[in-house]
Amino acid sequence: MVERRMHPRRGSVIVIVIWSVAIAAVIVGAAQVLAFRQAAMGRESIAKVEARWAARAGIEETLAVLEYHTEEPDTSTSRQLYKDLELVADGQLESGDWQIRHVEDGVEIKGPQDEHAKLNINNIDRATLLELDSMTMDVADAIVDWRDTDDNAGMMGAEYDFYVNRDLGYEPRNGPFRSIAELELVAGAFPKYVRGEDQNLNGRLDPNENDGGASEPPDDADGFLDAGWSGALTARSSGSLIGAAGEARLNLREATPEEMQERFGVTAEQATALTGFAKGQSAKLEMLLTQDLATLSAGGGNQRGNTRGGQTAGGASNGRAAGRGTDNQSESKGASGRQSGRSSSGAPAAQGGNTRIQSLDQQQLRRIFQEGTLETGTQPILGKVNLNTAPPAVLRALLPDDPISADAILSLRNASSSGLLAISDLLGSSRITPQSLAAIAPYADTQSYVFTVTSRGRSATTGLEVEITAVIDRSTLPARILEYREQ
């Protein structure tokens, strides 16, 4: 028999073939994995674009509503703007949808955040700052020192020397705050106080802000957002030279009596008195709420101002020190002892013993506050608290010694289907003292111009979400975007 033997070279070829097949399989498998990952990344990129533009669509819809209400406002109500903003808070595209939400009293609701529902950190005083939770006297003084124009530290504050000596790498601005985040640069204003649980300052409750100690920031996982001082303070709110009717406000210092008669519905005598009042360098519109027009006219608007810690022109203490005892309809005294003109009878007041000037009635006052101004526009106009949207805690911070007046403001705005149309509408409540009215008038209004819009877009393909936060100022036309952030 012939013995058959396998050739050694044939065995080697088989091994090489097997290894080649195995290597090829590995390469094909790796290529498939790479292709799958690239496809997944492509889908994610497409989904991110879909979500981004859905969120951007929410911003654009809100921007359109804000500009429309600036150009074509409804002067009969202060509520329509917010109803229209709520209507565009949810929307859908073919590729995705958006949601716009903000937090009030810890609860998330539809629509953008009204920055005028907060206190403007650039115009409130130390006493009001101390009404905030966890605020201390040294931090309040340091905040005032940061924004004032000098280098003289307050009693417990901090100025240039403090920051330089500690080599912090910056010095106080000695000017207005530009954002609430800047507040964290102030001595003692730690993030846990400024932001609370709202780590990214977007005004919404994010998952990491409601998970207890699982991730930063620390939170109590109760389903409510504690935004710290950022929930009550803003640096963004702004005044406007556009009136409630959508036209440029009439400057009392420059207007003729005839223009005032046409715009405000006042008489020739009242217009002349307003002209005399506006000539005073210290003239402020809020003085018309608590003082006699004839007296103000005779004094050229240089009557003693109604500020916190001071007194009214009639010598009565303001809302920080005054007790109750006179109601809104009673007669108050002017600086010279004459009647203030805020009497319920509307009796005319004397000027110089000869000319008698009829007191401004409710409608005239409303039109002056809606359409008039003493601002020239050469300096930024700081925003005031909107009495229609401010939460109870903000109103009580403005009137810490008079909670009855604060509650009366809430009752008055809730009782009206149109809301408060001008700050002069507060004169209709006998529960709001003249002293309290004088105390809040420099800080309060009934209009809002700046809104923070947090729009969360979601892709219809994968459900991926992109959030855009934009701060929009409608005090001018076209409206301006003051801040824009994506995450």
C-alpha positions in Angstrom: 0.0 0.0 0.0 1.0 3.5 -0.8 0.9 5.8 2.3 -0.6 9.2 1.7 0.8 12.2 3.5 -0.7 15.8 3.7 1.7 18.3 2.2 2.9 20.7 4.9 2.2 23.7 2.6 -1.4 22.8 2.2 -1.9 23.0 6.0 -0.3 26.4 6.1 -2.5 27.7 3.4 -5.6 26.6 5.3 -4.4 28.3 8.5 -3.7 31.5 6.5 -7.1 31.4 4.9 -8.8 31.0 8.3 -6.9 33.9 9.8 -7.6 36.0 6.8 -11.3 35.3 7.1 -11.2 36.1 10.8 -9.3 39.4 10.2 -11.7 40.3 7.5 -14.7 39.6 9.8 -13.1 41.8 12.4 -12.6 44.6 9.9 -16.1 44.3 8.6 -17.5 44.2 12.1 -15.5 47.3 13.1 -16.6 49.1 10.0 -20.2 48.2 10.8 -19.8 49.5 14.4 -18.1 52.7 13.1 -20.9 53.2 10.5 -23.5 52.6 13.2 -21.9 55.2 15.5 -21.6 57.7 12.7 -25.2 57.1 11.7 -26.2 57.6 15.4 -24.1 60.8 15.6 -25.7 61.9 12.4 -29.2 61.3 13.8 -28.2 63.1 17.0 -26.9 66.0 15.1 -30.0 66.2 13.0 -32.1 65.9 16.2 -30.1 68.7 17.8 -30.7 70.9 14.9 -34.4 70.1 15.0 -34.6 70.8 18.7 -32.6 74.0 18.4 -34.8 75.5 15.8 -37.9 74.5 17.6 -36.6 76.3 20.7 -35.7 79.3 18.5 -39.2 79.3 17.0 -40.5 79.8 20.5 -38.2 82.8 21.0 -39.3 84.3 17.7 -43.0 83.9 18.4 -42.5 85.6 21.8 -40.5 88.4 20.2 -43.2 89.0 17.7 -45.9 89.2 20.4 -43.8 91.7 22.5 -43.1 93.9 19.5 -46.7 93.9 18.5 -47.9 95.0 21.9 -45.3 97.8 21.9 -46.5 99.1 18.5 -50.2 98.3 18.8 -51.0 98.1 22.6 -54.4 97.6 24.1 -54.7 100.6 26.4 -57.9 99.3 28.0 -56.2 96.4 29.8 -52.8 95.5 31.2 -53.6 91.7 30.9 -53.8 91.1 27.2 -50.0 91.0 26.7 -49.7 88.2 29.1 -52.6 86.3 27.6 -51.0 86.5 24.2 -47.6 85.4 25.6 -49.2 82.4 27.2 -50.8 81.5 23.8 -47.4 81.1 22.2 -45.8 79.4 25.2 -46.4 76.0 23.5 -46.0 75.4 19.8 -45.2 72.7 17.3 -43.3 72.4 14.0 -43.0 69.4 11.7 -39.6 68.6 13.1 -40.3 69.3 16.8 -42.1 71.4 19.4 -41.3 74.0 22.1 -42.3 74.9 25.6 -41.7 78.2 27.3 -42.0 78.2 31.1 -40.9 80.2 34.1 -41.2 79.9 37.9 -43.4 81.9 40.2 -43.4 81.2 43.9 -41.5 78.0 43.2 -44.1 76.6 40.7 -43.4 76.4 37.0 -46.1 78.1 34.8 -46.5 78.9 31.1 -44.9 81.9 29.5 -41.7 84.0 29.9 -40.5 85.5 33.1 -41.5 89.2 33.6 -38.3 90.9 34.9 -40.5 93.7 36.2 -42.1 91.3 38.7 -38.8 91.6 40.5 -37.0 94.4 42.4 -34.3 96.2 40.3 -31.1 95.8 42.3 -29.8 99.1 40.9 -32.5 101.3 42.3 -33.8 99.7 45.6 -32.4 100.9 48.9 -30.5 99.1 51.6 -33.7 98.7 53.8 -35.5 96.9 50.9 -32.5 94.6 50.4 -32.6 93.6 54.0 -36.2 92.3 53.4 -34.7 89.4 51.3 -34.2 86.0 53.0 -30.7 85.4 54.2 -29.6 89.0 53.4 -27.3 90.5 56.1 -26.4 94.0 56.8 -22.8 93.6 55.6 -23.8 92.2 52.3 -26.5 94.8 51.8 -23.9 97.5 52.4 -21.4 95.8 50.1 -24.1 95.7 47.3 -24.7 99.5 47.7 -21.0 100.1 47.7 -20.5 98.0 44.5 -23.0 100.1 42.5 -22.4 103.6 43.9 -19.9 105.9 42.2 -17.5 106.5 45.1 -14.8 104.5 46.9 -16.1 105.2 50.4 -17.2 102.0 52.1 -20.5 101.9 54.0 -20.7 101.1 57.6 -20.3 97.3 57.1 -19.6 97.4 53.3 -16.7 96.8 51.0 -15.0 99.1 48.5 -11.9 99.1 46.3 -9.4 98.5 49.1 -11.2 95.4 50.2 -11.1 93.6 46.8 -7.6 94.8 45.9 -6.1 93.8 49.2 -7.5 90.2 48.9 -6.1 89.9 45.4 -9.4 88.8 43.9 -8.5 90.0 40.4 -11.3 92.5 40.1 -12.6 95.7 41.7 -16.1 97.0 42.3 -17.9 98.4 39.2 -18.9 101.7 40.9 -21.8 101.6 38.5 -25.1 99.7 37.9 -25.1 95.9 38.0 -25.3 94.4 34.5 -26.7 91.0 35.6 -27.7 89.1 38.6 -24.7 86.8 38.1 -22.5 89.8 38.7 -23.9 90.0 42.2 -21.8 86.9 43.1 -18.7 89.1 42.8 -19.8 91.2 45.8 -18.3 90.4 49.2 -20.4 87.9 51.0 -22.9 87.3 48.1 -22.2 83.6 47.7 -23.8 81.5 44.9 -26.0 79.6 47.4 -27.7 82.9 48.2 -27.8 84.4 44.8 -28.9 81.3 42.8 -30.4 79.1 45.4 -31.3 75.9 43.5 -31.3 77.6 40.1 -27.8 76.7 39.2 -27.9 77.9 35.6 -30.2 80.9 36.3 -32.7 79.8 33.6 -35.7 80.3 35.9 -36.8 76.6 35.4 -36.6 73.5 37.6 -34.1 71.2 35.9 -33.6 67.5 36.9 -30.3 68.2 38.6 -32.0 70.9 40.7 -34.6 68.5 42.0 -32.6 65.3 42.9 -31.5 66.0 46.4 -27.8 65.4 46.9 -27.3 63.3 43.8 -25.7 66.2 41.8 -25.0 69.9 42.1 -26.5 72.1 43.3 -27.8 71.0 46.7 -31.6 71.0 46.7 -34.4 69.5 48.7 -36.1 67.6 45.9 -39.5 68.9 46.8 -40.6 69.8 43.2 -40.4 73.5 43.9 -37.6 75.8 42.7 -35.9 78.0 45.3 -34.2 80.6 43.1 -32.6 82.4 46.0 -32.1 86.2 45.5 -32.4 85.8 41.7 -36.1 85.0 42.2 -36.7 88.5 43.7 -33.9 90.6 42.1 -33.1 91.7 38.6 -30.6 94.0 36.9 -32.4 93.8 33.5 -35.7 95.7 34.0 -35.9 99.0 32.1 -38.1 102.0 31.7 -39.3 103.2 28.3 -39.9 106.5 26.4 -42.8 104.8 24.6 -46.2 105.4 26.1 -49.0 103.1 26.8 -50.6 104.0 23.4 -47.5 103.1 21.5 -46.3 106.7 20.8 -43.3 108.5 22.2 -44.0 109.9 25.7 -44.6 113.6 26.1 -41.8 115.2 28.0 -43.4 117.7 30.5 -40.2 119.8 30.5 -40.3 120.4 26.8 -44.0 120.2 25.9 -46.2 123.2 25.4 -49.4 123.7 27.4 -51.4 123.0 24.2 -49.7 119.7 23.7 -50.4 118.7 27.3 -54.1 119.7 26.9 -54.4 117.4 23.9 -52.4 114.5 25.2 -53.5 114.5 28.9 -57.0 116.0 28.7 -56.1 118.7 31.2 -57.4 122.3 31.2 -55.3 125.3 30.2 -54.7 126.2 33.8 -53.7 122.7 34.7 -51.3 122.5 31.7 -49.7 125.8 32.8 -49.3 124.5 36.3 -47.8 121.2 35.0 -45.3 123.3 33.0 -44.3 125.2 36.2 -44.0 122.0 38.1 -41.8 120.4 35.4 -39.3 123.3 35.6 -38.0 122.1 38.9 -34.8 120.1 38.7 -36.1 117.7 41.4 -39.5 117.3 39.9 -40.7 113.7 39.7 -44.0 112.4 38.3 -44.8 110.5 41.5 -45.0 113.8 43.4 -48.4 114.3 41.6 -49.8 111.4 43.5 -49.5 112.9 47.0 -49.0 116.6 46.6 -51.1 119.5 45.4 -50.6 120.6 41.8 -51.0 124.3 42.7 -48.3 123.9 45.4 -46.0 122.0 43.1 -46.4 124.6 40.4 -45.6 127.4 42.7 -42.6 125.6 44.0 -41.4 124.7 40.5 -41.3 121.0 41.4 -38.7 121.6 44.0 -40.9 120.4 46.9 -39.3 118.0 49.3 -39.3 114.5 47.7 -41.1 111.5 49.1 -38.3 109.0 49.7 -37.7 106.2 52.1 -36.5 107.3 55.4 -37.6 110.9 54.7 -40.9 112.6 55.0 -43.7 113.7 52.6 -44.0 117.3 51.7 -46.6 117.7 54.3 -44.3 116.5 57.0 -45.9 113.1 57.4 -43.5 110.1 57.7 -43.3 107.9 54.7 -44.2 104.2 54.4 -41.1 103.0 56.4 -42.0 104.9 59.5 -45.6 106.1 59.2 -48.5 104.5 61.0 -51.9 104.2 59.5 -54.7 106.7 60.2 -55.5 108.6 57.1 -57.1 107.0 54.1 -56.5 107.6 50.4 -59.6 109.8 50.0 -58.8 112.2 52.9 -57.3 115.5 52.4 -53.5 115.8 52.9 -51.5 118.9 53.4 -49.0 120.3 50.9 -45.6 121.8 51.8 -47.1 125.2 52.3 -50.1 123.9 54.3 -52.6 124.2 51.5 -54.8 121.2 50.6 -53.1 118.6 48.4 -55.7 118.5 45.7 -56.1 114.7 46.3 -59.4 115.4 48.0 -62.5 113.3 47.1 -64.5 116.4 46.3 -61.9 117.6 43.7 -62.1 121.1 45.1 -59.7 123.5 43.4 -56.7 124.6 45.2 -55.4 128.2 45.3 -52.2 129.3 43.8 -50.7 132.5 44.9 -54.0 133.4 46.4 -55.5 134.4 43.0 -55.6 131.7 40.3 -57.5 128.6 41.2 -56.3 125.3 39.7 -58.6 122.4 39.5 -57.2 119.2 41.0 -56.2 116.5 38.5 -58.9 113.9 38.4 -58.3 110.1 38.1 -58.5 110.0 34.4 -56.1 112.9 33.9 -53.6 111.4 36.3 -53.8 108.0 34.5 -53.0 109.6 31.2 -50.1 111.6 32.6 -48.5 108.5 34.0 -49.2 106.4 30.9 -48.1 109.0 28.3 -45.9 111.5 30.1 -42.3 111.6 31.3 -39.6 113.8 32.8 -36.9 111.6 31.5 -34.7 112.9 28.6 -33.4 109.5 27.5 -29.8 110.7 27.9 -29.3 108.2 30.7 -30.6 104.6 31.0 -34.0 104.5 32.6 -34.1 101.9 35.4 -37.0 99.6 35.5 -39.7 99.6 38.2 -41.7 96.8 39.8 -44.9 96.0 37.8 -47.7 96.1 40.4 -49.8 93.8 38.1 -47.3 91.0 38.1 -45.2 91.3 41.3 -45.7 88.5 43.7 -46.8 89.2 47.3 -43.3 88.8 48.7 -42.0 91.6 46.4 -44.8 94.0 47.3 -44.3 93.3 51.0 -40.5 94.0 50.6 -41.4 97.4 49.2 -43.8 98.0 52.2 -42.4 96.0 55.1 -44.1 98.2 57.7 -47.5 98.3 56.0 -48.6 94.8 54.9 -52.2 96.1 54.8 -51.4 98.4 51.9 -49.4 95.6 50.2 -52.4 93.3 50.5 -54.7 96.2 49.3 -52.6 96.4 46.1 -53.1 92.7 45.5 -56.9 93.0 46.1 -57.2 96.0 43.8 -55.4 94.4 40.9 -57.2 91.1 41.3 -60.6 92.8 41.5 -60.2 94.5 38.1 -60.6 92.6 34.9 -58.2 95.0 33.2 -55.6 95.2 36.0 -54.0 98.4 37.1 -53.5 100.8 34.1 -51.4 103.3 36.0 -50.0 103.7 39.4 -52.5 106.5 40.0 -55.2 103.7 40.1 -54.0 103.0 43.6 -55.7 106.3 44.7 -59.0 104.3 44.3 -58.3 102.3 47.4 -59.0 103.7 50.9 -56.8 101.0 52.4 -53.6 102.3 50.8 -52.2 105.2 52.9 -50.8 108.3 51.2 -47.5 107.6 53.0 -47.3 104.1 51.5 -48.1 105.4 48.1 -45.4 108.0 48.4 -42.9 105.2 49.6 -43.5 102.9 46.6 -44.1 105.4 43.8 -40.4 105.8 42.9 -40.1 102.0 42.6 -43.4 100.9 41.1 -45.2 101.1 37.7 -47.9 99.1 35.9 -46.0 98.3 32.7 -43.3 95.7 31.8 -40.7 96.0 29.1 -38.1 93.2 29.7 -38.8 89.5 29.7 -36.6 86.4 30.1 -37.8 83.7 27.7 -36.6 80.2 28.4 -37.7 78.1 25.4 -37.1 74.3 25.5 -37.2 72.7 22.0 -37.6 69.0 21.5 -36.9 67.0 18.4 -39.8 65.0 16.9 -37.3 62.3 15.8 -35.5 61.4 19.0 -36.9 63.5 21.7 -33.6 65.3 22.2 -34.0 68.7 23.9 -32.2 72.0 23.5 -32.9 75.0 25.7 -32.5 78.6 24.7 -32.7 81.5 27.1 -33.1 85.0 25.8 -33.6 88.3 27.6 -35.7 90.6 25.4 -36.2 94.3 25.9 -39.3 95.8 24.2 -38.7 99.3 25.5 -37.6 100.3 22.0 -38.6 99.3 18.5 -37.3 97.0 17.2 -37.0 95.0 20.5 -33.5 94.2 21.6 -32.1 90.8 22.8 -29.9 91.7 25.8 -28.7 88.2 26.4 -28.8 84.9 24.5 -27.7 81.5 25.9 -28.1 77.9 24.5 -27.7 74.7 26.4 
